[in-house]
């Protein structure tokens, strides 16, 4: 058999669905609902990816003329992303409620017999849509605290610490579409093959490189940051670290995970005094992934996943990335 035929006949790989089935025994008391929920997320990601790829043709890259709960202008794709995920999760029937960046109130699915709660940013980085920069979805999954069969409650079901997540992940819509997630047993990445309509395992057992020298922060706020942050940034420059900042959380975090590095969005007096990023559906899921990949995540001087949320859209500072670089940053910022 010549080399071209060998290449064409090589196994394609393990699909996301197959991977989920193979690893369901990690949950000894599972009855399949979480596996089905992860499949529902994969389906929604495929649908949203199609919408993003067609955004310029369908004229849905612009403003929607509305604001989300944080007062940020919504793009039409923000709303499309929310609709696609909510529809897929409602149809799947595994989620009793959804915390979404795009809705101030808890989204009830009507599935009071469902076991799970999901917190998500359906489309992060939407300000970059028109310039074709990578954007993403972030999600964290929790077991509900209220009794099965009763209506879910914000205080008990939505406001859970990150340590109570049973799964966390993100979807990156870039040169390829990737789904990266953890269920507490390591981190694995899947790349979407549009010709076959499937996610395939492409990045097994993902880990932060032991050494990294990339720092990612919005340096336009340098003079608004506190002195400790300024001292750290000066240190990075003295050490010859490489500055990279896309302005899309998922893309910046993914680069740090692949190449080694640190991402920071500290408190910014006069702009974002409590930090910009949301604890429940941005920081916690990425912190779960970071720790499972050998990294660290801190906010307000403590482990991100130990912060007790006080509202669904709470903002916190975030320092996340390779263990060595985060520890180094914390020596300046504590």
C-alpha positions as CSV (number, residue, x, y, z in Angstrom):
1,X,0.0,0.0,0.0
2,X,1.5,3.3,-1.0
3,X,1.8,6.3,1.4
4,X,-1.1,8.2,-0.1
5,X,-3.5,5.3,0.3
6,X,-2.2,4.7,3.9
7,X,-2.9,8.3,4.7
8,X,-6.4,8.2,3.2
9,X,-7.3,4.9,5.0
10,X,-5.9,5.9,8.4
11,X,-8.5,5.9,11.2
12,X,-10.2,9.3,11.6
13,X,-10.1,9.2,15.4
14,X,-12.3,9.1,18.4
15,X,-15.5,11.2,18.2
16,X,-16.8,13.3,21.0
17,X,-19.8,11.0,21.4
18,X,-17.6,8.0,21.5
19,X,-15.3,9.6,24.0
20,X,-18.1,10.5,26.3
21,X,-19.4,6.9,26.2
22,X,-16.0,5.4,26.9
23,X,-15.5,7.6,29.9
24,X,-18.9,7.5,31.5
25,X,-17.7,5.0,34.0
26,X,-15.8,7.8,35.7
27,X,-19.1,8.6,37.4
28,X,-20.1,5.4,39.2
29,X,-23.6,6.6,40.0
30,X,-24.2,8.2,36.6
31,X,-27.2,7.1,34.6
32,X,-26.3,8.9,31.3
33,X,-27.8,12.4,31.8
34,X,-24.5,14.2,32.0
35,X,-23.3,12.4,28.9
36,X,-26.4,13.5,27.1
37,X,-25.9,17.0,28.3
38,X,-22.4,17.1,27.0
39,X,-23.7,15.9,23.7
40,X,-26.3,18.7,23.7
41,X,-23.5,21.2,24.2
42,X,-21.6,19.7,21.3
43,X,-24.7,20.0,19.1
44,X,-25.3,23.6,20.0
45,X,-21.7,24.4,19.3
46,X,-22.0,22.9,15.8
47,X,-25.1,25.0,15.1
48,X,-23.6,28.2,16.5
49,X,-20.4,27.6,14.6
50,X,-22.4,27.4,11.4
51,X,-24.1,30.8,12.2
52,X,-20.7,32.4,13.0
53,X,-19.2,31.2,9.7
54,X,-22.1,32.6,7.8
55,X,-22.4,35.8,9.9
56,X,-21.0,38.2,7.2
57,X,-23.3,36.7,4.5
58,X,-26.3,36.7,6.8
59,X,-25.7,40.3,8.0
60,X,-25.8,39.3,11.7
61,X,-22.4,40.8,12.7
62,X,-23.8,44.1,13.8
63,X,-25.4,45.6,16.9
64,X,-28.7,44.3,18.2
65,X,-29.8,47.7,19.6
66,X,-30.1,46.3,23.1
67,X,-27.9,45.8,26.2
68,X,-27.3,42.8,28.4
69,X,-27.6,42.8,32.2
70,X,-24.1,44.4,32.6
71,X,-25.1,47.3,30.4
72,X,-22.9,46.1,27.5
73,X,-24.2,46.6,24.0
74,X,-25.4,43.3,22.5
75,X,-24.4,42.1,19.1
76,X,-26.9,40.1,17.1
77,X,-24.7,37.1,17.3
78,X,-24.8,37.4,21.2
79,X,-28.5,36.9,21.0
80,X,-28.3,34.1,18.4
81,X,-25.8,32.3,20.6
82,X,-28.1,32.5,23.6
83,X,-31.1,31.3,21.6
84,X,-29.2,28.4,20.1
85,X,-27.8,27.1,23.3
86,X,-31.0,27.6,25.3
87,X,-33.0,25.8,22.6
88,X,-30.6,22.8,22.5
89,X,-30.5,22.6,26.3
90,X,-34.3,22.7,26.6
91,X,-34.8,20.1,23.9
92,X,-32.2,17.9,25.5
93,X,-34.0,17.9,28.8
94,X,-31.1,17.5,31.2
95,X,-31.0,21.0,32.6
96,X,-33.5,22.6,35.0
97,X,-32.2,26.1,34.6
98,X,-29.5,28.2,32.9
99,X,-27.5,31.2,34.1
100,X,-26.7,33.1,30.9
101,X,-24.7,36.3,30.4
102,X,-27.4,37.5,28.1
103,X,-30.3,37.3,30.6
104,X,-30.6,39.1,34.0
105,X,-32.9,36.5,35.4
106,X,-32.5,32.7,35.8
107,X,-33.6,31.0,32.6
108,X,-36.0,28.2,33.5
109,X,-36.3,25.3,31.1
110,X,-39.5,23.8,32.5
111,X,-37.6,20.6,33.1
112,X,-38.1,20.4,36.9
113,X,-37.1,16.7,36.9
114,X,-33.7,17.5,35.4
115,X,-30.6,17.1,37.6
116,X,-28.3,19.8,36.3
117,X,-27.7,23.5,36.2
118,X,-25.5,25.2,33.6
119,X,-23.9,28.6,33.8
120,X,-22.7,30.0,30.5
121,X,-21.5,32.8,28.4
122,X,-23.0,31.8,25.0
123,X,-20.7,34.0,23.0
124,X,-17.6,35.6,24.6
125,X,-15.6,38.2,22.7
126,X,-18.4,39.3,20.4
127,X,-16.8,42.8,20.0
128,X,-14.3,41.0,17.7
129,X,-16.9,39.5,15.4
130,X,-16.6,42.0,12.6
131,X,-12.8,41.6,12.4
132,X,-12.9,37.8,12.3
133,X,-11.0,37.3,15.5
134,X,-11.5,34.0,17.4
135,X,-14.5,34.1,19.8
136,X,-15.9,31.4,22.1
137,X,-18.5,29.9,24.4
138,X,-17.7,29.2,28.1
139,X,-19.8,26.8,30.3
140,X,-19.9,25.3,33.8
141,X,-22.1,22.5,34.9
142,X,-23.4,21.9,38.4
143,X,-25.7,19.4,40.1
144,X,-28.9,21.1,41.3
145,X,-29.3,21.5,45.1
146,X,-33.1,21.8,45.2
147,X,-35.2,18.7,45.2
148,X,-35.9,16.9,41.9
149,X,-39.4,17.8,40.7
150,X,-39.5,21.2,42.3
151,X,-38.8,24.6,40.6
152,X,-35.1,25.6,40.7
153,X,-34.0,28.4,43.0
154,X,-31.3,31.1,42.4
155,X,-29.9,31.0,45.9
156,X,-29.5,27.2,46.0
157,X,-29.0,26.1,42.4
158,X,-27.4,29.0,40.7
159,X,-25.1,30.5,43.4
160,X,-22.7,27.6,43.8
161,X,-19.0,27.8,44.3
162,X,-16.7,26.7,41.4
163,X,-15.5,23.7,43.4
164,X,-19.0,22.3,43.0
165,X,-18.7,22.1,39.2
166,X,-18.9,18.6,37.8
167,X,-17.9,19.8,34.3
168,X,-16.5,22.9,32.7
169,X,-15.4,23.8,29.3
170,X,-15.2,26.2,26.3
171,X,-15.7,26.2,22.6
172,X,-13.3,28.2,20.5
173,X,-14.5,29.4,17.1
174,X,-11.3,30.2,15.2
175,X,-9.3,28.8,12.3
176,X,-10.9,25.6,13.5
177,X,-13.7,25.0,16.0
178,X,-12.5,23.3,19.2
179,X,-14.4,22.0,22.2
180,X,-12.3,21.7,25.4
181,X,-13.7,20.4,28.6
182,X,-13.0,18.6,31.9
183,X,-15.2,16.5,34.2
184,X,-12.5,16.5,36.9
185,X,-10.4,13.8,35.2
186,X,-8.0,15.8,33.1
187,X,-8.6,18.1,30.1
188,X,-9.3,16.9,26.6
189,X,-9.8,18.9,23.4
190,X,-11.9,18.0,20.3
191,X,-11.6,19.6,16.9
192,X,-14.7,19.9,14.6
193,X,-14.4,18.3,11.2
194,X,-17.1,20.0,9.1
195,X,-16.8,17.5,6.3
196,X,-18.0,14.7,8.7
197,X,-20.1,16.9,11.1
198,X,-18.3,15.5,14.1
199,X,-15.9,16.6,16.9
200,X,-12.8,14.4,17.0
201,X,-10.3,14.0,19.9
202,X,-7.3,16.1,18.8
203,X,-5.7,17.2,22.1
204,X,-5.8,14.5,24.7
205,X,-4.6,15.0,28.2
206,X,-4.0,18.8,27.8
207,X,-1.5,20.3,30.2
208,X,0.0,23.8,30.6
209,X,3.7,23.6,29.5
210,X,6.0,23.8,32.5
211,X,7.7,26.9,31.2
212,X,6.0,29.8,29.5
213,X,6.8,33.5,29.0
214,X,3.6,35.0,27.5
215,X,1.6,37.5,29.5
216,X,-1.8,38.6,28.4
217,X,-3.4,41.8,29.7
218,X,-5.1,44.9,28.4
219,X,-2.1,47.3,28.8
220,X,-4.1,50.3,27.6
221,X,-5.2,50.4,31.3
222,X,-1.7,50.5,32.6
223,X,-2.0,53.9,34.3
224,X,-5.4,52.9,35.8
225,X,-4.1,49.8,37.4
226,X,-2.9,49.8,41.0
227,X,0.8,50.0,41.8
228,X,1.1,46.3,42.4
229,X,-0.1,45.5,38.9
230,X,2.1,48.1,37.4
231,X,5.1,46.7,39.2
232,X,4.3,43.2,37.9
233,X,4.0,44.5,34.3
234,X,7.3,46.2,34.6
235,X,8.8,43.0,35.9
236,X,7.4,41.1,32.8
237,X,9.1,43.7,30.5
238,X,12.5,43.5,32.4
239,X,12.4,39.7,32.1
240,X,11.7,39.9,28.4
241,X,8.3,38.2,28.5
242,X,6.2,38.2,25.4
243,X,3.1,40.4,25.4
244,X,0.0,38.9,23.6
245,X,-3.5,40.2,24.0
246,X,-6.4,39.3,21.6
247,X,-9.2,40.7,23.7
248,X,-11.2,37.5,23.5
249,X,-11.1,35.6,26.8
250,X,-11.4,32.1,25.3
251,X,-8.7,32.8,22.7
252,X,-6.3,34.3,25.2
253,X,-6.8,31.5,27.7
254,X,-6.4,28.8,25.0
255,X,-3.1,30.3,23.8
256,X,-1.9,30.2,27.4
257,X,-3.0,26.6,27.7
258,X,-1.2,25.5,24.5
259,X,1.9,27.6,24.7
260,X,2.3,28.4,28.4
261,X,1.6,31.8,29.9
262,X,-0.7,33.9,32.1
263,X,-3.9,35.9,31.5
264,X,-4.8,38.7,33.8
265,X,-7.9,41.0,34.1
266,X,-7.3,42.7,37.4
267,X,-9.5,45.3,39.1
268,X,-9.3,48.5,37.2
269,X,-10.3,51.6,39.3
270,X,-12.6,53.9,37.5
271,X,-13.3,51.3,34.8
272,X,-13.9,47.9,36.3
273,X,-13.4,48.3,40.1
274,X,-14.4,44.7,40.8
275,X,-12.8,43.3,37.7
276,X,-14.6,42.8,34.4
277,X,-15.1,39.0,34.1
278,X,-18.1,37.2,35.6
279,X,-17.4,34.6,38.2
280,X,-20.1,32.0,37.5
281,X,-19.9,31.6,33.7
282,X,-16.4,32.9,32.7
283,X,-14.0,32.5,35.6
284,X,-15.1,29.3,37.3
285,X,-15.2,27.1,34.2
286,X,-11.8,28.3,33.0
287,X,-10.4,27.9,36.5
288,X,-11.7,24.3,36.6
289,X,-9.9,23.6,33.3
290,X,-6.7,25.4,34.4
291,X,-6.4,23.4,37.6
292,X,-7.1,20.1,35.8
293,X,-4.4,21.1,33.3
294,X,-1.8,21.8,36.0
295,X,-2.4,25.6,36.2
296,X,-3.8,28.0,38.8
297,X,-6.5,30.6,38.9
298,X,-6.9,33.4,41.5
299,X,-9.1,36.4,42.2
300,X,-9.1,38.8,45.1
301,X,-6.1,37.0,46.5
302,X,-7.9,33.6,46.8
303,X,-8.5,30.5,44.7
304,X,-11.2,31.5,42.1
305,X,-13.2,28.3,42.7
306,X,-13.5,29.0,46.4
307,X,-15.2,32.3,46.0
308,X,-18.8,32.2,47.2
309,X,-21.0,34.0,44.6
310,X,-23.5,36.6,45.9
311,X,-25.3,37.2,42.6
312,X,-25.5,35.5,39.2
313,X,-23.6,38.2,37.3
314,X,-20.9,38.9,39.9
315,X,-17.6,40.3,38.5
316,X,-14.2,39.3,40.0
317,X,-10.6,40.0,39.0
318,X,-8.9,37.0,37.3
319,X,-5.3,35.8,37.2
320,X,-5.1,32.4,35.4
321,X,-2.5,30.3,33.6
322,X,0.7,28.3,34.1
323,X,1.5,27.5,37.7
324,X,4.9,29.1,37.7
325,X,3.7,32.4,36.1
326,X,0.6,32.7,38.3
327,X,2.7,32.1,41.5
328,X,5.2,34.7,40.3
329,X,2.4,37.2,39.6
330,X,0.8,36.5,43.0
331,X,4.0,37.5,44.8
332,X,3.5,41.0,43.3
333,X,-0.2,41.2,43.7
334,X,-1.0,39.8,47.1
